[in-house]
Amino acid sequence: MGRRAKEAGAARVYSVVIVIAVLCYINALQGDFVHDDIPALTTNPDVLGTSPLQNLFNNDFWGTPMGDINSHKSYRPLTTLTFRASHWIAGLTPLWFHVGNVALHTLCCILFARATLAVAGLQTPFAAVSGLLFAAHPIHTEAVTGIVGRADVLACLFFLLSFLAYHDEAWWGREKRIFYSSLLAALSILAKETGVTVLLVNLLYDLYRSWPPVKRSIQDMRWNEESIQFARRAAKVFMVTSLLLVFRLAMLQGSLPRFSSQDNPSAFHPCPHVRLLTFCYLAAFNFWLLLCPATLSHDWQMGSIPLVTSLADYRNVATCLFFAGVLWLAYRIIADFESQKHAPLVLGALLLSLPFLPATNLLVTVGFVIAERVLYIPSLGLAMMVAYGAQMLYEKSSARSKTSVILSAGFCILLTSFGSRTLVRNLDWSSREALVRAGIQALPHNAKMHYNLGNFLRDTGKPELARTHYTEALRLWPSYASAHNNLGTLMPGAVDAEAHFLAAIRHSPGHVNAHYNLGQVYRKMNRSEEAVIMLERCLRLNAAYTPAYLLLAKLHSGPIVGRLLRHVNRLQPANADYLAQYAEWLQNNYRFEEAQRYYEKALRIQSDHKASFLGMAKTYRARGQKAQLHQLLLRWHMICCVQRRSRIVYTGDLYLRSWELYKPGQVTSLPEHAKPSHRLNHHHPHLACTNVEMAPLLVSGGETEEQTLDGLCALRDRAEKDMKPG
């Protein structure tokens, strides 16, 4: 009966945790792609399925090859694979990506509740408290509501599975627990790098539970059976950890990720004492966010937290209090190795501290100051320690009924405040505008927030307001290269734009877009030689930057143009626009057979590509292939009928008849007997064969000239590409 009652209590815990986890994120399901979701999902070929599946295991999280110098070096193929599966099932529909994140978070809550019951040994009501606090904690909104935060949630899922496989004997028993635990730890690392810390947590908690026989063995200077078994497990864990670390280092492929001072100012400060004081304060600040998540932001870069430059800074008081608490906690844990009475306290401290180590800048330099998503796994430890503290107060109380009422009321207030804060924070992540405005409200002195808001205002057609926020970003952070670049794209005068692009290059010599944009400005100012120099520098920084090749092709003439366009097609072989552009150059140079091959390739990629239809028609005309031209016009006619679903008048015969009656170079207009029938608009200009332009092939019957379907000739000349933001 006792076992059955315990199982029933555990089932109730899991049920209530599931309900709260879903309710706290129910309003997140309607959110859009925002912030890092856009580059990581909507433009990532590994997610969209436009790249081979094996590329997913060679590229970083953002779709860049790991060996590329510009790679972020974040190797998370398992997370990317889940994104690819979501896209394969439902396309780029944000709803199903959010559903996946909430489902994974719910599973993590269930597994954590299991760990508190089966491994930590919390009483059932207090295990429910820990699970509910974790389910509703507002610090998790970036990881759960932000779609790219799935990396942290998925890593936590396999983290908990690995921990339970190692320490919960009801799962796989004692014989194969190291194997299954190591396998799940490897999956956690493939979801996100911080998953490697589960191996340390497993080993140290195993040491805690095995300490009495291990201590006896040390004192007696003689192995006993329990210490031998622990030594074997420790050796296996060390071996697996070493192999996984070697694999992860090998995936760096000879280079480390590149960060800048604006990403993590404290890590790049020249004074060691400033770095130490700031890092220590940041650890205390992260702990405060776990305790009181009142101020939350999706980005804490660029002056959000000023550097601690002296001992007189009042923030050092908070640092001292935090580390005093850490020392007291360490003392209690060491003392408990002897008594073995406070397992939840020891396990909570391990979960709180070890997964946070990679974010402290003590082991490696990271590209952020504060990142709320990295607190997803450490919050497990805090939730467990809070629940265990409440359990100790209840057990030591002489009036348990009153204590139970007080603790229940306090927990309800805390859970309500956490849940409501999470629901409100979910709304901040619902759209790009909501997120950037929430960021400005939370951190008005953060230059990155003004830059992000400026980007949003620029993209929504409000350039004046965008310039205001770019200017404010530069006031707060004068060396902000991307703000200089984007402000330059909004300058009405070429001189002002040039000044901002030069400033961007001065502060960030590797800024590719600034070099390209400066080349654009020089081209408009007729400073062609300087434009070429800038574009060549741009290509030295990024040899695959296709807009620079296209602009160079406009600045050059002769065979070099063909070589540039051919190289663009090597870089982007599946781009119909680039294929048609090179085919047009071939056609203009009387290489009609080659041009035709490229037009056909473009049409295989995009069957309704208008520029390729136009080019093919010109090629057939130049080669005298009237039958093929007639078939091409019929094909275009059918495509337009399907797309427009309207009454269409076919004028291909008119074009062919005009071709037969008037040879190139004879006239510039059609005579009366060759004019179109009364069903067509007589005011619409029809160019005869003197030019390479052709008459509109398809005209909507009975409509005005403004309502007619655009002819192929309207797309002959490609518009000049806009300047590149960012």
Legacy VTK file of the C-alpha trace (Angstrom):
# vtk DataFile Version 3.0
C-alpha trace
ASCII
DATASET POLYDATA
POINTS 726 float
0.000 0.000 0.000
2.846 2.386 0.783
4.383 1.949 -2.632
1.041 2.332 -4.368
0.282 5.492 -2.414
3.701 6.873 -3.284
3.134 6.210 -6.984
-0.281 7.878 -6.796
1.280 10.909 -5.101
3.947 11.099 -7.792
1.286 10.914 -10.513
-0.548 13.859 -8.907
2.699 15.833 -8.809
3.343 15.180 -12.495
-0.234 16.128 -13.394
-0.216 19.477 -11.628
3.244 20.302 -12.990
2.035 19.604 -16.550
-1.011 21.847 -16.083
0.998 24.786 -14.729
3.745 24.434 -17.355
1.192 24.554 -20.180
-0.884 27.365 -18.661
2.156 29.584 -18.145
3.053 29.393 -21.841
-0.379 29.063 -23.456
-0.226 32.671 -24.699
3.225 32.118 -26.194
1.888 29.839 -28.922
0.708 32.737 -31.095
4.090 34.468 -31.116
5.986 35.242 -34.293
9.608 34.663 -35.312
11.621 37.335 -33.486
15.210 38.268 -32.652
17.579 35.326 -33.299
14.736 33.202 -34.707
15.021 35.033 -38.025
18.665 34.191 -38.915
18.598 30.794 -37.180
15.339 29.569 -38.744
13.819 31.611 -41.544
17.046 32.032 -43.542
18.954 28.939 -42.438
19.193 26.362 -45.268
19.814 23.592 -42.730
16.375 24.293 -41.245
14.574 25.012 -44.514
15.779 21.750 -46.025
17.464 23.441 -48.999
20.850 21.995 -48.037
21.811 18.298 -47.812
21.122 16.637 -44.487
24.811 15.918 -43.892
25.538 19.668 -43.938
23.620 19.881 -40.702
26.473 18.001 -38.986
29.173 20.165 -40.580
27.643 23.588 -39.955
27.140 25.667 -36.852
23.784 26.594 -35.332
23.344 29.446 -37.839
24.079 27.397 -40.963
27.706 28.507 -41.443
30.376 25.820 -41.978
32.313 25.190 -38.776
35.598 25.698 -40.624
34.559 29.166 -41.820
36.385 32.028 -40.131
33.020 33.766 -39.613
31.450 30.761 -37.890
29.960 31.289 -34.452
31.327 27.824 -33.511
28.076 26.896 -31.777
27.760 23.228 -32.765
24.176 22.106 -32.019
23.136 19.695 -34.763
20.502 17.934 -32.665
18.639 21.198 -32.059
18.871 22.128 -35.733
17.566 18.677 -36.627
14.435 19.255 -34.520
13.921 22.598 -36.259
14.264 20.895 -39.629
11.710 18.286 -38.576
9.278 21.026 -37.479
9.708 22.767 -40.825
9.208 19.499 -42.711
5.965 18.844 -40.836
4.388 22.318 -40.827
6.605 24.667 -42.835
7.602 28.047 -41.442
4.581 28.266 -39.172
5.651 29.785 -35.828
2.819 28.032 -33.975
4.305 24.553 -34.330
7.778 25.699 -33.393
6.307 27.203 -30.216
4.305 24.040 -29.546
7.544 22.070 -29.730
9.268 24.359 -27.230
6.385 24.234 -24.745
6.184 20.439 -25.053
9.918 20.087 -24.366
9.653 22.454 -21.380
6.781 20.380 -19.996
8.852 17.200 -20.319
11.715 18.899 -18.473
9.339 19.845 -15.654
8.152 16.225 -15.352
11.707 14.851 -15.313
12.771 17.414 -12.731
9.853 16.471 -10.491
10.927 12.840 -10.890
14.497 13.740 -9.878
13.322 15.559 -6.754
11.203 12.586 -5.708
13.341 9.596 -6.674
16.882 10.932 -6.300
16.833 13.970 -4.014
14.222 12.391 -1.734
11.987 15.428 -1.219
8.599 14.782 0.300
5.789 14.699 -2.256
4.273 18.172 -1.510
7.708 19.838 -1.605
8.702 17.960 -4.752
5.572 19.481 -6.293
6.712 22.917 -5.066
10.090 22.559 -6.765
8.517 21.330 -10.013
5.967 24.145 -10.070
8.557 26.838 -9.354
10.650 25.551 -12.237
7.605 25.350 -14.537
6.538 28.957 -13.894
9.851 30.786 -13.430
9.893 33.944 -15.624
13.620 33.573 -16.340
12.670 30.770 -18.728
10.715 32.925 -21.195
13.739 33.519 -23.411
14.451 29.784 -23.581
10.838 28.633 -24.024
9.060 31.515 -25.795
12.077 32.435 -27.905
12.190 29.619 -30.440
15.984 29.424 -30.688
15.982 28.900 -26.926
15.060 25.320 -27.742
18.791 24.579 -27.604
18.783 25.186 -23.839
15.499 23.350 -23.242
16.556 20.338 -25.307
19.956 20.249 -23.601
18.164 20.325 -20.231
15.894 17.458 -21.302
18.840 15.164 -22.060
20.696 16.556 -19.030
17.900 15.332 -16.749
17.583 12.024 -18.610
21.319 11.444 -18.203
21.130 12.310 -14.508
18.181 9.980 -13.918
19.800 7.177 -15.923
22.823 7.440 -13.622
21.123 7.856 -10.233
17.557 6.536 -10.553
17.889 2.761 -10.249
14.278 2.251 -11.323
15.228 3.261 -14.861
17.914 0.923 -16.250
19.401 -0.673 -13.172
22.994 -0.487 -12.041
24.812 -2.445 -14.750
24.288 -0.199 -17.787
23.699 3.109 -16.107
27.079 4.557 -17.140
26.498 3.623 -20.765
22.999 5.102 -20.996
23.935 8.139 -18.945
26.942 8.849 -21.180
24.893 8.405 -24.347
22.262 10.858 -23.120
24.984 13.283 -22.035
26.391 13.177 -25.575
22.932 14.027 -26.935
22.738 16.913 -24.471
26.042 18.273 -25.787
24.763 17.981 -29.368
21.798 20.120 -28.308
23.998 22.736 -26.601
27.545 22.788 -25.319
26.584 23.280 -21.651
25.221 19.725 -21.610
28.734 18.461 -20.861
28.337 19.619 -17.251
25.904 16.792 -16.519
28.856 14.406 -16.399
30.418 16.462 -13.608
27.108 16.645 -11.752
26.680 12.869 -12.036
30.179 12.141 -10.800
30.190 14.604 -7.888
26.774 13.502 -6.653
27.943 9.891 -6.936
30.986 10.847 -4.844
28.680 12.394 -2.236
26.549 9.248 -1.988
29.610 6.974 -1.992
31.655 9.082 0.428
31.472 6.824 3.538
33.084 3.758 1.861
35.479 5.982 -0.105
36.557 7.733 3.093
36.971 4.395 4.822
39.146 3.180 1.990
41.326 6.286 2.202
41.710 5.967 5.972
42.479 2.262 5.848
44.740 2.637 2.808
42.953 -0.362 1.369
40.337 -0.789 -1.303
36.886 -2.034 -0.360
34.201 -3.241 -2.749
32.191 -0.010 -2.726
35.215 2.218 -3.350
36.386 -0.063 -6.174
32.991 0.209 -7.841
33.043 3.992 -7.474
36.576 4.196 -8.905
35.479 2.206 -11.937
32.492 4.486 -12.492
34.664 7.572 -12.074
37.203 6.248 -14.599
34.459 5.614 -17.141
32.968 9.076 -16.615
36.382 10.741 -16.967
37.036 8.802 -20.166
33.681 9.748 -21.675
34.118 13.378 -20.643
37.569 13.492 -22.227
36.308 11.982 -25.476
33.396 14.402 -25.688
35.631 17.397 -24.974
38.127 16.262 -27.608
35.286 15.864 -30.101
33.968 19.331 -29.283
37.420 20.888 -29.624
37.908 19.088 -32.924
34.659 20.619 -34.204
36.187 24.070 -33.704
38.388 23.117 -36.686
41.404 25.130 -35.656
39.826 28.464 -34.746
37.942 29.939 -31.810
34.746 31.991 -32.069
35.368 35.687 -32.568
33.758 38.096 -30.137
34.092 41.849 -29.778
34.143 44.286 -26.886
30.542 45.267 -27.555
29.491 41.619 -27.040
31.282 41.255 -23.699
33.039 44.478 -22.607
34.389 43.056 -19.338
36.204 40.181 -21.077
38.122 42.610 -23.301
39.079 45.167 -20.645
42.888 45.446 -20.326
42.942 45.635 -16.493
42.810 42.244 -14.725
41.257 43.642 -11.544
38.404 45.235 -13.554
37.722 41.929 -15.260
37.783 40.039 -11.939
35.518 42.498 -10.103
33.055 42.613 -12.989
32.932 38.843 -13.453
32.289 38.348 -9.736
29.531 40.951 -9.785
27.948 39.353 -12.853
27.749 36.030 -11.001
25.921 37.779 -8.157
23.667 39.579 -10.646
22.701 36.307 -12.337
21.781 34.854 -8.951
19.664 37.933 -8.259
17.808 37.431 -11.550
16.940 33.911 -10.409
15.668 35.214 -7.074
13.881 38.304 -8.387
13.243 38.259 -12.159
11.685 41.725 -12.231
13.893 43.246 -14.956
14.243 40.946 -17.946
15.700 41.676 -21.351
16.566 39.699 -24.465
19.916 41.489 -24.790
22.246 42.736 -22.036
25.142 43.921 -24.212
26.775 47.320 -24.672
26.712 49.089 -21.350
23.628 47.444 -19.862
25.759 46.613 -16.814
28.610 49.120 -16.362
32.030 47.716 -15.527
33.102 47.537 -11.894
36.313 49.543 -12.093
37.213 50.105 -8.429
36.774 48.663 -4.944
34.776 51.769 -4.007
31.923 50.725 -6.291
28.853 50.037 -4.108
28.036 46.933 -6.176
30.974 45.192 -4.538
28.808 44.933 -1.407
26.373 42.719 -3.317
29.304 40.671 -4.603
30.656 40.168 -1.077
27.260 39.124 0.273
26.827 36.670 -2.584
30.203 35.003 -2.118
29.743 34.912 1.639
26.592 32.911 1.005
28.491 30.690 -1.420
31.181 29.983 1.185
28.567 29.200 3.828
26.805 26.850 1.417
30.103 25.149 0.540
30.815 24.635 4.245
27.388 23.055 4.805
27.873 20.745 1.807
31.322 19.593 2.945
29.992 18.963 6.429
27.092 16.976 5.016
29.467 14.584 3.271
29.884 13.051 6.724
26.270 13.096 7.906
24.522 12.440 4.544
21.396 14.218 5.794
20.857 16.982 3.248
20.984 15.362 -0.165
18.577 17.920 -1.774
20.841 20.767 -0.615
23.935 19.131 -2.111
22.222 18.216 -5.357
20.608 21.658 -5.644
23.973 23.365 -5.180
25.557 21.161 -7.852
22.742 21.880 -10.317
22.926 25.594 -9.584
26.676 26.057 -9.891
28.174 23.554 -12.350
25.930 24.233 -15.399
26.556 27.957 -14.894
30.356 27.582 -15.051
30.633 27.970 -18.868
28.888 31.364 -18.645
31.216 32.809 -15.998
34.075 33.657 -18.419
36.404 31.767 -16.069
36.865 28.779 -18.386
36.254 30.352 -21.806
35.294 33.792 -23.073
31.635 33.969 -24.029
29.872 36.360 -26.367
27.408 37.861 -23.880
27.240 39.733 -20.597
23.986 38.273 -19.301
21.954 35.653 -21.146
18.755 34.602 -19.401
18.504 31.416 -21.461
21.718 29.999 -19.935
20.013 30.117 -16.517
17.471 27.506 -17.594
19.421 24.533 -16.190
20.863 26.353 -13.115
17.321 27.311 -12.094
16.755 23.606 -11.383
19.118 23.902 -8.452
17.509 27.029 -7.041
14.010 25.546 -7.256
15.182 22.410 -5.444
16.958 24.392 -2.712
13.937 26.646 -2.105
11.625 23.616 -1.837
14.050 21.868 0.491
14.312 24.988 2.673
10.526 25.030 2.977
10.552 21.331 3.894
13.140 21.914 6.626
11.090 24.782 8.081
8.037 22.538 8.135
9.853 19.592 9.749
11.487 21.712 12.444
8.362 23.666 13.281
6.609 22.888 16.558
3.254 24.106 15.177
3.159 22.361 11.859
-0.418 23.264 11.017
0.306 27.004 11.245
3.600 26.591 9.440
1.837 24.651 6.697
-0.686 27.463 6.225
2.040 30.123 6.117
4.193 28.140 3.695
1.197 27.362 1.479
0.158 31.007 1.369
3.698 32.140 0.631
4.084 29.551 -2.103
0.763 30.509 -3.705
1.799 34.165 -3.758
5.186 33.290 -5.234
3.711 30.948 -7.848
1.066 33.508 -8.823
3.640 36.273 -9.197
5.947 34.018 -11.225
3.116 32.796 -13.454
1.702 36.256 -14.121
5.180 37.650 -14.840
5.764 34.805 -17.295
2.459 35.454 -19.077
3.274 39.162 -19.403
6.798 38.420 -20.583
5.427 36.045 -23.224
3.616 39.011 -24.775
6.946 40.823 -25.086
8.161 37.942 -27.266
5.006 37.908 -29.413
6.373 40.179 -32.150
9.498 41.978 -33.186
8.047 45.370 -32.292
6.862 44.221 -28.856
10.285 42.759 -28.068
12.342 45.808 -29.054
10.000 48.190 -27.236
10.093 46.007 -24.112
13.884 46.044 -24.354
13.952 49.851 -24.532
11.664 50.062 -21.522
13.766 47.638 -19.470
17.209 48.974 -20.476
16.869 52.521 -21.889
20.647 53.066 -21.586
21.454 50.020 -23.736
22.783 51.098 -27.148
21.825 47.747 -28.681
18.159 48.330 -27.806
18.116 51.669 -29.636
19.884 50.037 -32.573
17.286 47.235 -32.710
14.423 49.713 -32.519
16.060 51.758 -35.266
16.205 48.627 -37.448
12.515 47.968 -36.846
11.521 51.557 -37.652
13.645 51.515 -40.813
12.050 48.274 -41.973
8.541 49.620 -41.318
9.064 52.786 -43.351
9.861 55.308 -40.613
13.371 56.508 -41.529
13.256 59.728 -39.498
12.511 57.923 -36.235
15.044 55.260 -37.164
17.744 57.919 -37.568
16.872 59.256 -34.112
17.433 55.892 -32.444
20.595 55.149 -34.436
21.936 58.507 -33.287
21.040 57.700 -29.670
22.780 54.331 -29.982
25.923 56.126 -31.169
25.681 58.600 -28.295
25.609 55.715 -25.820
28.252 53.671 -27.690
30.257 55.887 -30.096
32.198 52.983 -31.596
29.071 51.043 -32.629
30.034 50.127 -36.199
26.701 48.604 -37.235
24.809 51.687 -36.035
27.139 53.868 -38.147
26.540 51.599 -41.138
22.761 51.563 -40.830
22.596 55.297 -40.191
24.672 55.786 -43.340
22.078 53.908 -45.401
19.459 56.459 -44.300
21.503 59.586 -45.006
20.028 61.652 -47.876
23.415 63.052 -48.881
26.300 61.012 -50.221
28.843 62.956 -48.147
27.088 62.199 -44.850
26.641 58.561 -45.838
30.335 58.303 -46.703
31.297 59.695 -43.283
29.241 57.080 -41.442
30.500 54.184 -43.560
34.081 55.303 -43.007
33.409 55.495 -39.253
31.978 51.964 -39.318
35.100 50.690 -41.075
37.361 52.581 -38.660
35.703 51.010 -35.622
35.273 47.577 -37.252
37.759 46.973 -40.094
36.092 43.660 -40.881
32.606 45.115 -41.406
31.685 43.671 -44.819
28.444 45.603 -45.363
30.106 48.926 -44.611
32.731 48.293 -47.311
30.024 47.317 -49.789
27.864 50.327 -48.969
30.830 52.665 -49.281
31.480 51.179 -52.710
27.860 51.948 -53.589
28.284 55.544 -52.487
31.494 55.997 -54.464
29.796 54.569 -57.540
26.953 57.088 -57.226
29.530 59.860 -56.789
31.284 58.684 -59.995
34.407 57.800 -58.005
34.702 54.469 -59.757
38.294 53.662 -58.850
37.612 54.100 -55.136
34.410 52.065 -55.496
36.379 49.193 -57.015
38.959 49.372 -54.208
36.234 49.178 -51.547
34.476 46.282 -53.229
37.732 44.365 -53.578
38.381 44.881 -49.848
34.867 43.651 -49.190
35.627 40.459 -51.129
38.894 39.958 -49.300
36.883 39.980 -46.073
34.208 37.653 -47.465
34.989 35.935 -50.754
31.402 34.670 -51.033
29.725 38.093 -50.814
27.791 38.004 -54.097
26.412 41.608 -54.098
29.986 42.905 -54.328
30.649 40.785 -57.448
27.447 42.069 -59.044
28.338 45.682 -58.331
31.841 45.161 -59.683
30.271 43.780 -62.841
28.408 47.074 -63.254
31.622 49.039 -62.798
33.626 46.995 -65.313
33.181 46.234 -68.970
34.303 43.571 -71.385
35.201 39.970 -70.581
35.810 40.689 -66.869
32.061 41.221 -66.477
31.414 37.721 -67.742
34.012 36.253 -65.396
32.446 38.037 -62.435
28.932 36.898 -63.308
30.116 33.347 -63.945
31.779 33.314 -60.510
28.532 34.510 -58.929
26.795 31.513 -60.505
29.415 29.203 -59.055
28.700 30.662 -55.614
24.910 30.617 -56.041
24.143 27.853 -58.574
20.481 27.642 -57.569
19.643 31.345 -57.968
17.528 31.943 -61.079
18.139 35.709 -61.047
21.916 35.308 -61.200
21.658 32.677 -63.935
19.457 34.962 -66.025
21.806 37.896 -65.490
24.800 35.919 -66.773
22.720 34.565 -69.654
21.793 38.124 -70.616
25.477 39.064 -70.747
26.151 36.044 -72.972
23.260 37.044 -75.188
24.489 40.617 -75.517
27.835 39.194 -76.588
26.171 37.028 -79.296
26.834 33.757 -77.473
23.240 32.674 -77.936
23.672 28.938 -77.474
25.348 29.356 -74.078
22.794 31.966 -73.077
19.989 29.580 -73.923
21.484 26.884 -71.673
21.613 29.257 -68.709
18.067 30.483 -69.304
16.874 26.883 -69.415
18.700 26.149 -66.163
17.039 29.167 -64.526
13.611 28.009 -65.707
14.242 24.545 -64.290
14.867 26.188 -60.934
11.941 28.640 -61.182
9.392 27.721 -63.821
7.752 31.186 -63.911
10.942 33.279 -63.888
9.963 36.285 -66.016
13.453 37.534 -66.854
14.396 34.089 -68.144
11.252 33.869 -70.284
12.079 37.246 -71.792
15.697 36.263 -72.419
14.698 32.934 -73.974
12.252 34.742 -76.287
14.999 37.111 -77.419
17.375 34.203 -77.959
14.859 32.266 -80.064
14.165 35.430 -82.058
17.855 36.063 -82.648
18.363 32.457 -83.836
15.248 32.463 -86.016
13.547 29.672 -84.059
9.940 30.758 -84.587
8.364 27.437 -83.578
10.230 27.324 -80.260
9.298 30.957 -79.636
5.638 30.184 -80.251
5.783 27.276 -77.762
7.492 29.497 -75.202
4.761 32.132 -75.516
2.074 29.488 -75.092
3.843 28.164 -72.017
3.979 31.654 -70.508
0.324 32.135 -71.392
-0.641 28.994 -69.475
1.427 29.990 -66.448
-0.276 33.376 -66.308
-3.706 31.798 -66.687
-3.007 29.595 -63.667
-1.539 32.396 -61.577
-3.943 35.207 -62.428
-7.153 33.143 -62.780
-8.616 35.874 -65.011
-9.717 36.330 -68.635
-6.537 36.649 -70.678
-6.130 37.669 -74.314
-3.156 35.944 -75.981
-1.097 38.304 -78.191
1.768 36.016 -79.064
0.494 35.722 -82.659
0.587 39.487 -82.937
4.220 39.489 -81.874
5.144 36.800 -84.412
3.225 38.568 -87.180
4.996 41.832 -86.441
8.297 39.975 -86.580
7.506 38.600 -90.045
6.312 41.960 -91.444
9.064 44.166 -90.080
12.722 43.268 -89.944
15.078 44.727 -87.364
16.174 48.267 -88.112
13.278 49.210 -90.459
10.682 51.021 -88.343
10.030 52.129 -84.801
6.241 51.671 -84.762
3.590 49.486 -86.356
1.537 50.770 -89.347
-2.222 50.880 -89.261
-2.849 47.445 -90.752
-0.585 45.781 -88.173
-2.002 47.487 -85.095
-3.636 45.325 -82.440
-7.326 44.565 -82.540
-9.932 46.728 -80.835
-9.932 44.332 -77.877
-6.515 45.625 -76.857
-5.714 48.994 -75.423
-4.682 51.125 -78.443
-2.750 53.544 -76.254
-0.395 50.858 -74.988
2.971 51.284 -76.745
4.026 48.321 -78.911
7.694 48.377 -79.794
8.530 46.709 -83.074
11.543 44.578 -83.752
13.863 47.545 -84.022
14.443 47.179 -80.282
15.028 44.032 -78.281
11.918 44.831 -76.286
8.754 42.964 -77.290
5.130 43.953 -77.030
3.159 42.876 -73.968
2.351 39.231 -74.560
-0.646 38.926 -72.296
-3.305 41.584 -71.766
-6.302 41.258 -69.466
-9.338 41.605 -71.698
-11.449 44.704 -71.185
-9.223 46.284 -68.535
-7.438 49.629 -68.520
-3.761 50.004 -69.250
-2.901 50.309 -65.548
-4.643 47.012 -64.836
-3.024 44.971 -67.604
-0.625 42.186 -66.786
2.964 43.367 -66.844
4.744 42.145 -69.947
8.044 40.345 -69.895
9.782 43.469 -71.145
9.125 45.219 -67.810
11.684 43.000 -66.115
14.537 43.224 -68.586
16.582 45.671 -66.530
17.239 44.608 -62.946
16.920 47.276 -60.254
20.065 48.209 -58.416
20.342 46.419 -55.087
19.670 48.476 -51.964
22.395 49.219 -49.490
22.962 46.452 -46.974
22.008 47.079 -43.331
23.695 45.409 -40.407
LINES 1 727
726 0 1 2 3 4 5 6 7 8 9 10 11 12 13 14 15 16 17 18 19 20 21 22 23 24 25 26 27 28 29 30 31 32 33 34 35 36 37 38 39 40 41 42 43 44 45 46 47 48 49 50 51 52 53 54 55 56 57 58 59 60 61 62 63 64 65 66 67 68 69 70 71 72 73 74 75 76 77 78 79 80 81 82 83 84 85 86 87 88 89 90 91 92 93 94 95 96 97 98 99 100 101 102 103 104 105 106 107 108 109 110 111 112 113 114 115 116 117 118 119 120 121 122 123 124 125 126 127 128 129 130 131 132 133 134 135 136 137 138 139 140 141 142 143 144 145 146 147 148 149 150 151 152 153 154 155 156 157 158 159 160 161 162 163 164 165 166 167 168 169 170 171 172 173 174 175 176 177 178 179 180 181 182 183 184 185 186 187 188 189 190 191 192 193 194 195 196 197 198 199 200 201 202 203 204 205 206 207 208 209 210 211 212 213 214 215 216 217 218 219 220 221 222 223 224 225 226 227 228 229 230 231 232 233 234 235 236 237 238 239 240 241 242 243 244 245 246 247 248 249 250 251 252 253 254 255 256 257 258 259 260 261 262 263 264 265 266 267 268 269 270 271 272 273 274 275 276 277 278 279 280 281 282 283 284 285 286 287 288 289 290 291 292 293 294 295 296 297 298 299 300 301 302 303 304 305 306 307 308 309 310 311 312 313 314 315 316 317 318 319 320 321 322 323 324 325 326 327 328 329 330 331 332 333 334 335 336 337 338 339 340 341 342 343 344 345 346 347 348 349 350 351 352 353 354 355 356 357 358 359 360 361 362 363 364 365 366 367 368 369 370 371 372 373 374 375 376 377 378 379 380 381 382 383 384 385 386 387 388 389 390 391 392 393 394 395 396 397 398 399 400 401 402 403 404 405 406 407 408 409 410 411 412 413 414 415 416 417 418 419 420 421 422 423 424 425 426 427 428 429 430 431 432 433 434 435 436 437 438 439 440 441 442 443 444 445 446 447 448 449 450 451 452 453 454 455 456 457 458 459 460 461 462 463 464 465 466 467 468 469 470 471 472 473 474 475 476 477 478 479 480 481 482 483 484 485 486 487 488 489 490 491 492 493 494 495 496 497 498 499 500 501 502 503 504 505 506 507 508 509 510 511 512 513 514 515 516 517 518 519 520 521 522 523 524 525 526 527 528 529 530 531 532 533 534 535 536 537 538 539 540 541 542 543 544 545 546 547 548 549 550 551 552 553 554 555 556 557 558 559 560 561 562 563 564 565 566 567 568 569 570 571 572 573 574 575 576 577 578 579 580 581 582 583 584 585 586 587 588 589 590 591 592 593 594 595 596 597 598 599 600 601 602 603 604 605 606 607 608 609 610 611 612 613 614 615 616 617 618 619 620 621 622 623 624 625 626 627 628 629 630 631 632 633 634 635 636 637 638 639 640 641 642 643 644 645 646 647 648 649 650 651 652 653 654 655 656 657 658 659 660 661 662 663 664 665 666 667 668 669 670 671 672 673 674 675 676 677 678 679 680 681 682 683 684 685 686 687 688 689 690 691 692 693 694 695 696 697 698 699 700 701 702 703 704 705 706 707 708 709 710 711 712 713 714 715 716 717 718 719 720 721 722 723 724 725
